[in-house]
Amino acid sequence: MKTILILAHPGHELRIFHWMETTRPVVCILTDGSGGNQSSRTAYSRETLDAVGAEPGPVFGQVPDRDWYEAILTGNAAPFLKAANEAFEIVEGAAVVTVVADAVDGYNPIHDLSSAIGEAVAARLAASGSVVTRLASAAIPGVVGSEVTEVCLDAEARVRKMAAVRAYVPLAEEARRIFEEAPDSFAREALIRQDFDWPEGFQPHWEKFAKERVATGRYATPISYRDHVLPIARAILGWR
């Protein structure tokens, strides 16, 4: 049995730290976590994976955030299809595979497109004869989905997870906010199943946020779901 975890940004793996300890997945991460003008976070994620005995995949933050967003704005699905193909090749031929990816959360377009990659990889594996379980991990609290897997952390596991979160210095403020919103996140982890069919009328929160950033001069052009993300999602799902 093989397990693959497909994430948008380095640091998302902390949400399911103990689950990784128990499953030791191959982990693929699309961006380097550098955002607009920050440094790459991939070294911190490598340390996290070392701590749990997980393995970095061939897609592991080689492409900075800016390039992914530029691909979305220009309708370039090629980097996403390349990532999907490389992720598929890691587990191709395995009899039983669990595919976990970021959930569709409407919080960030790359989170949502990572979910599409997970769906496409799972579908191609199933078509090739593998027995596949497809699940999602929510990068933020409050994501809609049916809980399938619950992982409860004992005292020692909580200590290890808290130590890993504290060591991930670039995410200290984000971790603080998540803990305030979901204080049980250090004692309990969950994987969910979503039934998202990429409707044309979906209105993600990130779309409003992008328009606000354009209004303040932070971005030149806002990413929209219907014009930018949905066509790439359909290209990814068509690849399967």
Sequence and secondary structure as in RCSB ss.txt:
>XXXX:A:sequence
MKTILILAHPGHELRIFHWMETTRPVVCILTDGSGGNQSSRTAYSRETLDAVGAEPGPVFGQVPDRDWYEAILTG
NAAPFLKAANEAFEIVEGAAVVTVVADAVDGYNPIHDLSSAIGEAVAARLAASGSVVTRLASAAIPGVVGSEVTE
VCLDAEARVRKMAAVRAYVPLAEEARRIFEEAPDSFAREALIRQDFDWPEGFQPHWEKFAKERVATGRYATPISY
RDHVLPIARAILGWR
>XXXX:A:secstr
 EEEEEESSTTGGGGGHHHHHHH  EEEEEE S TTT    HHHHHHHHHHHT EEEEEEEEE HHHHHHHHHTT
  HHHHHHHHHHHHHHTT SEEEEEEE   SS HHHHHHHHHHHHHHHHHHHTT EEEEEEE SSTT   EEEEE
EE  HHHHHHHHHHHHH GGGHHHHHHHHHH GGGGTEEEEEE      TT   HHHHHHHHHHHTTS SS   I
IIIIHHHHHHHHHH 
